[in-house]
């Protein structure tokens, strides 16, 4: 995503790249997008997911107005 530079849809300034840290079981990970509706796991708790379907979420923030927009773009292979 290094070549991706969105402009703010509110004020047309160039947005800064960031990410959303996600704390789970004492580990900090990058938040991800998963397809479909979340399905609750009955006995263990939490939700079911398939790790191979997760796409990391990048967040872009406008330095002028503070607007934040999220993008989930698969890595190029």
Backbone torsions as a table, in degrees:
resi	resn	phi	psi	omega
1	UNK	NA	10.3	-178.4
2	UNK	-63.0	-29.1	-178.9
3	UNK	-91.0	8.2	-177.8
4	UNK	-102.0	115.8	-178.1
5	UNK	-131.7	84.2	-178.2
6	UNK	-70.5	156.7	174.6
7	UNK	-107.5	147.1	-178.4
8	UNK	-62.7	127.2	178.5
9	UNK	-72.8	-12.5	-179.4
10	UNK	-89.9	-44.2	-174.2
11	UNK	-131.0	4.5	174.5
12	UNK	66.1	22.1	174.6
13	UNK	-86.8	156.8	175.9
14	UNK	-70.9	133.5	-175.2
15	UNK	-93.8	150.0	179.9
16	UNK	-93.5	136.4	178.6
17	UNK	-74.7	140.1	174.6
18	UNK	-152.6	-168.0	178.3
19	UNK	-149.7	168.8	180.0
20	UNK	-112.5	104.9	176.7
21	UNK	-66.1	142.3	-178.0
22	UNK	-127.8	115.8	-178.4
23	UNK	-88.4	128.0	178.5
24	UNK	-147.3	119.5	176.6
25	UNK	55.6	39.9	177.5
26	UNK	79.1	5.1	179.3
27	UNK	-116.1	138.5	177.2
28	UNK	-100.1	123.1	-178.6
29	UNK	-123.9	168.2	173.3
30	UNK	-84.2	132.4	178.1
31	UNK	-60.1	151.8	-178.1
32	UNK	-134.7	158.3	174.3
33	UNK	-98.5	138.9	176.6
34	UNK	-128.7	141.7	-179.1
35	UNK	-73.0	153.6	173.5
36	UNK	81.7	180.0	178.2
37	UNK	-79.6	144.9	176.4
38	UNK	-68.2	139.4	179.2
39	UNK	-118.4	121.7	-177.3
40	UNK	-70.5	137.5	173.7
41	UNK	-86.2	131.2	-172.5
42	UNK	-69.4	-52.0	-168.8
43	UNK	-91.6	-35.6	-175.2
44	UNK	-91.3	-24.5	-174.9
45	UNK	91.6	178.2	-178.1
46	UNK	76.0	-160.2	179.3
47	UNK	-126.3	156.7	176.4
48	UNK	-81.2	146.8	174.3
49	UNK	-158.5	163.0	177.1
50	UNK	-114.3	112.7	-174.9
51	UNK	-55.9	-32.9	-178.5
52	UNK	-73.3	-10.2	178.6
53	UNK	-99.6	-7.0	-176.8
54	UNK	-74.1	139.3	176.8
55	UNK	-122.6	121.8	-179.7
56	UNK	-57.9	143.6	179.5
57	UNK	-99.0	129.7	171.2
58	UNK	-106.7	145.8	179.5
59	UNK	-118.2	135.3	175.8
60	UNK	-115.2	132.4	-177.7
61	UNK	-120.7	135.2	176.9
62	UNK	-79.8	123.0	180.0
63	UNK	-71.1	-17.7	-178.4
64	UNK	-85.8	-50.4	-174.5
65	UNK	-112.2	-10.3	177.5
66	UNK	87.1	0.4	178.8
67	UNK	-60.3	136.7	178.9
68	UNK	-119.6	135.7	178.1
69	UNK	-131.0	138.9	-178.2
70	UNK	-103.4	144.6	176.2
71	UNK	-132.9	138.0	175.3
72	UNK	-123.1	93.3	-177.7
73	UNK	-113.7	123.6	179.2
74	UNK	-60.9	148.5	177.3
75	UNK	-65.3	146.0	177.0
76	UNK	-76.2	137.3	179.6
77	UNK	-114.3	NA	NA
